[in-house]
Amino acid sequence: MITQHLKKSPLHLAVLLGIGAASAALPSYAQDESSKSEEMERIEIKNSYTTRVMNYSTGLNLSLRETPQSMTVITQQQIDDLAITEIAQALRYTTGINVNRAETDRIFPTARGFSIDNVQFDGANVRGAYGGVEGDFLSDMAVYERVEVIRGAAGLLQGAGNPSAAINLIRKKPTEDLRSSINIKAGRWDLTRAEADVSSSLGFDDKLRGRFVAAYQDAGSYMDSVERDKTILYGILEADITPYTEVNFGVDYQKHHVDGISYGEPVPLYYNDGTRTDLPRSSNTGSDWTYRDRDRNITFASLEHRFANFWQFDFYASHIDGHYDDKRMYVTGFLDRDTGLGLGASPSSTRGDWNQYTLDFRLSGPFELLGRQHQMVVGWNSNLEENDRSRRPALSAIEPWSFYQWDSVSEQEFASASDYIWGWETKQSGFYSGAQFDLAEPLSLIVGLRTSSWSHEEYNYTPEAMSSPVTAVDESDSGVITPYAGIVYDINDHFSSYASLTDIYNIQTQKDRYGNLLDPVHGENYEIGLKGEFFNQRLNFSTAVFQVKQRNVAVPDIEVIVAGQPEQRYKAEDGVETKGYEAELSGELMTGLQIYAGYTHRVARNNDGEKVSRQAPEDMVRITSSYSFAENLPELTLGGGLRWQSEVFPSRNQGVGPNGEIPRQESYTVADLFARYQISDSLTASLNINNLFDKNYFESVGVYNYGSYGEPRNISASVRWDF
């Protein structure tokens, strides 16, 4: 096993890879002021479905072709073409990613069959709460210009994590020239949306720049009782303190309100005789009096200083301040086909507060060794997550009701004081170092090392015992080494082959049936692949074969009742092995034709050879394309998307029906279509049709005990004014 404990100082190991940099003589000249703008030009390709540089995965300045792992970007052009307004929508179009919507306002995304539990902002890691209300998977896209994804383990910079994918949200940045736009959108289920974006120099010879984004959306839903509205405010200031030092300060505020929320999936799957239900897609176990208010504010600051010889120091800090409160019902049981009776509900009202503090220090740059040019990065980052929750009980039980007359469920009254309080605190920090060595003209080696420490504490108590809360979990570890190694061979001007090995180490907050925290997951992630770039990097191609070996993997065991609420418990399973392959093509295939296409196949088996992790499909296809009629009708662009995936069923491989029946969603295809017309230089009109053929399917089954339909055909139109 590669992961082991370090006896020496973490800082000592972080510096080891930098010994070679000692030979780099830093000349007295400073970096040319134009180099920064040139670097930004390298990264951005206008109106494209691909990008050229993604350096957050290793902290090194590498192109897609130079990075020995599978990588994807959902660009601003794709976001605009597909009218994407939330992160979950972007993930649905991403190679290898599956989105399980377990509730009306919570999702559980996976990549290569593993849960995605970490999110990054501008390359800085923020530990996400997988599927929790404090997660950012349903955040609005008005703030972000693109979404970057690295599949597989990415433990060098982010520390503990699953070998799934790291989601990096790149925020919109200020510009020197004045750019402003207003976008108005309307659609099915009473959708109305307004978005404004303005960016400009604020004076001081363009040394101070700012950008402000505001959006408001109000919409109904295909599900009964569900109504949503959200408010987004984003502002960022960027200042050149010196010709070589830039600072940023910003605020990202989002407030979401949802009526009619379900707690657990919204659609019962079985009648009490064991047959599958055939309920309408409007079905919802959330009543019209259930709701959730959620708001979170991210305050962030960064500093970038460029030294001589192109070395650079980066600093990032952020604080997330979040709150929510709700009224909800957890519904269980099986329907009587004729009467709709048979369901029981546990109502409650909960409140939560969460804080996250993130710091990241990084020094990177090139150096010369043995007559060749190389580059390296050293740094340290940390994250602290604090989460406090409380519950108010209902003052009376819900009377029996028929699911066919769901509006007959009366609104509940809840106690004014909490009867149960719980929460947790997770800390993680680590030193990291990485380097790209140019071994020979066609061969480069990328190596890295991280040493991490973490602690996780959970508590719970009732008001009567407030003076002595119970510490349910108190676990920690330190000196955990996570190595990274990759090699890239340039076959010719267009193709490169690569191989990489990344260690897996992930703390687990799941508990066994006795209430004990499961030990961390250990393992290795192997990947070999071929990458290509064409037409001056305007078209990128990649294919990969991967293998993931894990030990001590949490798999669902039994469901227990804790303080009157259901809680899933888990057991550890050793020897889980996932094998698969994938291919992706992105960028300009021919003049006017942009394409993004990806295919993923993966199979996970335990020591007994049994397939596991079936809540995610084993095969997936993701395609997005657009075509601009530049010669004949330059004002018109047509395009669309296609999502196909194989069957899914509950990961625990056990029934959720009255007689142990296991629900399945067979393979399905969803197609989307869009059209955009440039009315004038400043005015654009767009039409989007999602689920063009109105495919009826379940997006998830048995995450809890019911299912969740995918969205029916949805039509929206928008007008954008740039001025």
N, C-alpha and C positions, 0 to 999 in steps of 0.2 A: 504494500500500500504506500502511495507516495506521500499522502498527508501525514505529518508527524509534528511533534512538539519541539520548539526551539529553546535551547538552553541559554543562548547568548542574547544580547540586547537586540530588540527588533530593529533599532536604527542601524546597528552594525551590519545586519544582513541587507538592509535597504541600500547601503552604500557599496556593497561588494561589487555589484554590477557596474558601478561607476568608476572603478579603479582605472579602467582604460581611458577615461576622459581626462585623467590627470596630465596626459601627454598633449592635450589640446591647448595650444597657446592662444589666448584670446587677444587679438590685436586691438590697438587703440581706436580704430575706426568704429563708428556706430553703424547700425543697420540703416540702410537707405529708407527714407520715409515712404517711398513708393512701394516697398516690398509688401507692406500690409495689404494695400489695395490689390496688388497682384495676387496675393494668397487668396483673398476673398473671391477674386475673379476665377481662380482655379476651382473653387468649391462650387460655385453657382453656375448652372447651365440653364439659361432662360427657357421657359415653356417646355421643359423636358420631363420625362418619366424616370430619369436617373440622375445621379450626382457623381462627383469625381473623388471627393475626399471625405472620409469619416474617421476622425482620429480618436474618438472617445473610447473605443473598445480596448485599446492598449495604451492610450496617451501619446502615441507616436504619430508623426505626420505621414500617414500611409494612404495610398489610393485603395480602391476596392480590390484591385488586382494584387496589390502588395500585401494584403491582409490575409493570413492563413485561416480564415473562418468564413462561414456563410453570412452574408450581410445584405440588408435590404433597406431601401429608403422609399417612403411614401412622400412624394414631392408636393410642393405647393400647387403645381399644375394638376396633379391627380386629385388633390383635395378640392380644387375649384371645379374640375370636370365632373366629379362624382357628387358634388354638393355635400361634402362631408362636414358635419358640424359637431361631432363628438369623437373622442379617441377610439371608442369601441367600433365605430363605423370604419375607421382607418384600419384597425386590426383585422376586420372581416375580409379585407382585400389583400392581406399580407400573406406571403408564402409561408406555409407551415403552421399558421396560427388558427386556432379554433376558439370561438367565443360561445361560452355557455351562459345564457341569460337565465339565471335561476329565479329571479324575482322581477318585479316591474322596474326596479331601480338598482339592481345589483347584478354584476356579471362576474364570471370566473373564467378568464382566458387561459388557454394553454398553448404551448409550442412544443412540437415533437412529442406530444403526450404529457408534458410536465407543466405544472402550474407556473404562471408568470407572477412572481411575487415581488419584483423590484421595478421601480420606475426611476428614470434619470431626467433631470432638467439641465439642458446645456452641458451634458456630460458629467454632472455631479450627482452622485447616487442619493436617492431618497428611498428608504426602505418602505415599500408599500404593504398595506394590509390586504392580502389576497382575498378578493370578494367582499371586503368590509366596506362600510359606508364611508370610511376615511380614505379609501382608494381613489385614484384619479382616472380610472378607465372610462368614466362617463363625463369627464370634464369637457368643456367646450373647446373647439378647435380654433376659435377666433384669435386666441393668443399665440398660436404656434404656426410656424411657416413650413415645417416638415416633421415627419416622424422617422427616426432612424432605428433600425432593429439589427441586433446581432444574435444569431441563433446558436444554441449550444451554451456551454458554461462560459461565463465572463467574469471569473472570480478575481482577476488581477486588480481591477479598480474597484469593483463593487463589493468584494468580500464574499460573505456567505450568500449562496443563491442556488437555485435549481439549474440544471443543464437545459433550460427551456429557451428563453430569450431575454435580452435586456432591452427595454423600451426607453429610448432617449427622445425626449420632447424638446425640440429646438425652438426657442421663443423668437418672436419677431424682434428685429433690431432697428434702431433709428437709422435714418439716411440723411445725407447732407442736403440733397435737393428736396423740395417740397413734393410730397406724394400724399394724396388723400383720396378716399373713396367712400361711397355709401352703397350698401347692398340691401335691397328689400326683397323678401321672399315670402311666398304664400303657398299653401298646399292643402292636401287632404287632411281631414280630421281637424279643421279649423286652425291649421298652422299659420302663424304670422311671425315674422322675424325681421329685425332691423339690426344692421351692423355698420359701424362707422370706424374708419381707420385713418389716422393722420400722422405723418412723419415729416420732420423738417429740421434744418439747422436752427438753433436758438441764439445765434450770434457768436461773438468772440472769435471772429474769423473762422467760423465753422468748427470751432473747438468744442462747442457744446451743442448736443443734438438731443432730440426727444421724439418719442412716439407714444401715441395714446390710442387705445382701442376700446370701444364700448359696444355691447350687443345686448339685445333683449329678445327673448323668444317666449311665445305662449302657444300651447297646442293641446289638443285633445289626443285621443288614442283609439286604436282599433279595439282595445280592451275596455270593458264596461267600467265606469266610474273614474277612469284614469284621466287626470288632467295635469299638465306640467307647465311651469313657467320658470325661467332662469334669467339672471342678470349677471353680466360679465363686464368687469372694469379692469383695464390693464394699462399701466403707464411705466415707461422706462426712460431714464436720463443716461446719456453717455457723454463723457467729457475726456478730452485730451489734456491731462495735467502737465505733461511735458511732451516733446515730440515722440517719446518712446514709452510713455505711460498712459494707459487708458483705464478709466474706472466706469463702472455701471452701477446704477441703483434703480430698483424697480419694485412694483407691487402688482400682484396678480390676485384679483378678488373674484370669486364666483359664488353665487347663491342660487340654490335649486330648491324648488317647492314641488312636491308631487302629491296629488290627491289620489285615493283609491289604491294605495300600495298593497301588494301582497307580501306576506312574510312566509317564504317558501314559494315554490312555483305556483302560478295562478290557475292551472288547469288539472282537475282530478283525472287520473288515467284509467281507473278501473271501477266497474260496477261491483256490487257485493257478490255477484255470482261468478266473478273472475274474468268476465269479458271486458275488452277495451271499450272505453267510452268513445263517442263520436260527437263531442261537444263543439259548439261554434267557436271560432277564433276569438270572439269577443268575451269568452268566459274569463272570470277573474275571482279569485278567492278573497280579494280585497274589496271591502265595502266602501260606500261613498263617504263614510266618516273617517276612514283610515287615511293617514297622511304621513309625510316625512318632510321636515324642513332641514336643509343642510347648507351650511356656508363654510367656506374656508378661505383664508387669506395667506398668501405666500409673499413675504418680504425678503428680497434677495439683494446681494451686492457682490460685485466681482472686481478684480484688479488684474490687469495684464501689463507686465513690464518687459520690454525687449532690450536685452543686453547686446554687447558686441558679439560678433561672429554668429548672429542669429539665435543665440540662446534666449529663453523666455521663461519668466516666472508668472504663474497664474494662481490666483486666490479666489475662492468662491465661498460664500456663506449664505445661509437661508434659514428662515424660521416659518414653519407652517402652523397657523393657529386655526383650528377647526372646531365646529360645533354642530350638533344635530339634536332634534327631538322629534318624536313620532307617537302615533297611536296605531296599533296593528293587531292582527290576529294570526296565530299559527293554526292552520286548519289541517286536520287529519281525518282518516276514515274512508269509507267507500260508499258510493251512491247506490240507493235503490233506484233501479231503472225507471220505475213507474212514478214514484212519488218525489224523488230527489232528496229524500231524507237519508240520514246515516252519517253525516259529517259532524264532527265536534270541533270546537274552536277554543283556543286559549288566548284571550285578549290581554294586552299589556301596553303600557306607555313607557318608553325609554328615552333617556337623554344621554348624550355623550360629549365629551370634550377631549380633543387630542392635540398634542403639540409635537413637532419634530424640529430638531436642530441639526443642521448639516454644515460641516466644514471640509474644505478640500484645499491643500497646498500642493503645488506641482512645479517642478523645475525641469525644463526639457530643452534639447538642442543638439546640434551636430558636433562631432568630434572626429579627429584624424588619428588613426592607429595603423601602424605597419603600412603606411603609404596609401591607405584607403579611407573613404569617408563613411562614417557611421552616425547613428543618432541614438539618444537615450532619454529616459524620463525617470525621475525619482519624485516621490511624494508621500503624503500622509493624508488620510481622510477619516472622518468620524461621523456617526449618526446616533442621535438619541431620540427615541420615540416614547412618549408618555400618553397613555390612554385611560380615561376614567369614565365609567358608565354607571347609571342608576336606573332602577325600574320602579314604576308605580303600578300597583295591582288594580284590576277592575273591582268595583264594589259589589258586583253581582255576576252570576253566571249567565251565559247566553242561553236563551231558551231554544229548544229544538226548532229547526227551520229547514225549509226545502231549498236546495241549491237552484231550483228552477224559479224561485221567487227570492232571489238574493237580496233585493231591496227591502225585504221584510226584516232583515237583521237590524235591530235597533241600535242606535249609538250608545256606547257604553260610558258610564261615569267611572272615573278613576280616582283613587285616593290622592290627596294633596301631598302626602309624604311618601318617600321611597321605602320599600320594604326589603330591597336587596341592592347592594352596591358592590361593584367589582371593577377591576382594571389591571393594567400591566405596564411594565417599563422594559424596553429593550435598548441596550447600548451595543454599539459595534464600532471598532476603530482598527486601523491598520496602516503599516508602512508598505509601500510598494516600489518596485524598480523594474524597469524594462529597457531593452535595447534591441536595435536592429543592426546587425553586423553584415556589412557587405563583404562576404567571404571571397567571392570571385565575380567576374563579370556577369555570369548568369545566375548566381546563387547567393541568397541572403538568409540569415538566421535571425529569428525573433525569439528572444528569451525574456522571461520575467519571473518575478518572485514577490509574493505578498506574505506578510506575517500579520495575523489578525488576533484580536481579543474581542470577546463578547460576553454579555450577561443578560439574563432574562428573568424577570420577577413578576409573578401574578399574585393578586390578593382578592379577597372577597369577604364581605361581612354584612350583617343585618344591623339596623339602627340600634338594637338592643345591645349589640356587641361592638359598637363603634369605637369604644376605648381600647379594644384589643382585636384588631382585624386579623383574619387568618391569612397567613402567607401560604398560598396553595402551591406555588412553584418558586424556586430560587436556584437557578442554574447558571453556571458561567464556565468559561474556558479562556485560555490565553496561549500565545505562542504557536498558533495554528498556521502552518506553512501551506501556501497554495502556489505551486509552481505552474508556469506556462511556457510552452515551447512550440515553435513552429518553424518550418523551413519552406522557402519559396524558390522555385527554379523557373527561370524565364526560358521557355522553349524557343520562342521567336519573338518578333515584334508585337504579336497579337495575343499569344497564349502563355500562361504560366501554370505550373502544377504546384501543389502544396500538400503538406501534411502537418497536423498539429495535435498536441496533447495538452489537455487542461485538467487540472485536478478539480474534484467536486467536494465541497464541504458546505453543508447547509444546516443551520440550527433549525430545530423543529419545535413548534409550539403546540402540536397535537398531543393529546393525552391518551393513555391506554384506559382500559375499562376500570382500572383501579384508581384513576386520577393522577397517575405519574406521567411526567413529561417524557416523551420518547427521546432517545439519544440522537445526536446529529447524524445526518446522512453523510456517508463517505463514498467516494467512487472516482472514476476516471471517464473523461470524454475524449474519444479518438475521432479524428476526421481527416480524410484525404480528399482532394478535389482538383478540379481544373477550372481556371478562370480565363476569360478573354475580354479584350476591349477593342473596339473598332470605331472608325470614323472620328478620330481625335477624341476618344473616350466618350463619344455621344451614345454609344451602344455598349452595354456590358452584359456578359454572359458568365454563368457559373454553374457548376454541377459538383455535387459532393456525396460521399458515402460516409456515414457516421455510425459509431458504436458507443453506447453509454452503459457502463457497468456501475451499479449502485448496490450499497449495502445499508441495511437498516431503514428501508423505505416505509413510510407510513401508508397503510391501506385501511379503508374503513372496516370497522369491526362490528360494534353494536351501537345503538342509540340509547342514551340514558336520559333521565329527567333530573335536572339540577335546578333547585329552587323553583320548581314548577315549570321550567322551560326545557325543551328538548335540546340535547347536546350530543353530537356525533363523537364517538370514541374510536380509537384506532389501534392497530397492532403493527409491529415492525416485521417487515418481510425482507429476508436476505436474498442476495443473488438475483435481483431484477436486472435483466439485460435488454436494452433497446437497440435495435439495428434498423437502419433505413438509408434512404438516398433521396436526393432532391435536385432539381434543376431550376434555373431562373434566367430570364432574359428581360432586360429593361433598357429603354431608351428609344432612339430614332432608328427604326428599321429601314425606312426609306423616306425620301423627302415628303414631309407632311404627315407621316404615319408614326405616331408614338405608341409603344406597346410595353406592357408589363405582364409577364406570364410566368407562373411558377407551379411546379408540381412537387409534392412530397409524399413519400411512402415510408411508413415506419411500423414496426411490430415490437411489442414489449412482452417478454415472457419471464416467469419466475423459475426457480430451481427445478420445479416439476415439469417444466415445459409448457405450462398453461399460459394462455394469453391474459395479460392484465392491462390496466390503464385503457379500458375501452370506452370511457366517457368522451374521448376524443377520437375522431376518425383515423383509420390507418392510411387512407389515401385522400389527398386533397388537390384540387386544381384551383388556381386563382388567376384570372385574366382581366386586364383593363386595357383599353385601346382607344385612340382617338385619331381622326383623320381630318386634316384641314385641306379644303378644296382651293389651294392657293392659286392655281392657274385659271380655273373656270369660274369659281365663286369664292373668292378669298374671304368673304365675310362669314362663311358658314363652316362650322366644325361639327362633325358627328362622331359619336363613340358610344362606348358602353362597357359593361363589366359582366363577368360570368364567374360564378362560384359553384363548384361541384365537390361533393365529399361522400365518402362511403358511410356505412351504417355506424350508429353509436348506440350504446346502452349503458346502464349504470356501472360505474367502475368497480363497485363492490361485488359484482357478479352474483348478486342475490336479489330475490324478488321483492317488489314493492306492492304487488297485488295481494288480494286476500288469501290466495292459496300459494303464494310464493312466485307468482308470475313475474317475468322479467320484461319490462317494456323495451322496445327497440324502435329506433327511427331508421328506416331504410335509406339507402343512398338517394340523394336528390340534387337537383340543379336549380339555381336561381340566376336569372338574367336581368340586367339593368340596361337602360338606354338613356342617352342624353343628346341634346342638340344645343348649340350656342351660335348666336348670330350677332355680329359686330355691326350695330346700327350706325354708329359713328365712331370717331376716334376716342370718344370718352364714354359712350353708352353701349352696354352689352346686355342682351337678353338671353336667358337660358331656360331650358325645359329638361326636367329629370323624371324618369319613370323607373322606380325601383320595383323589383319582382314583377317584371313585365308580363309574365304569363300567369301571375297570381298563383304561384305554387303554394299548396297547403302542406306544411311540414312543421315538425317540432324542432326548434333550435337546440333544446336540451331536454333530456328525460332523466328523472330519477336523481338529480343532484341532491335533492332532499327526498320527497316521496311522490311528487307529482311531475308535471311537465310544463313547458313553456313554448307556445307557438311562435314561429317566425312571423315577421311582419307581412301582411298581405300587400297587394299592389298599392303603391303609393305614388302620387303624382304631385310635383311641386314646380313652381315657376319663380324665377328671380330676375331682377333688373339691377345691374351694377353701373354706377356712375363714377368715373374717375375724373378728378379735377385738380 
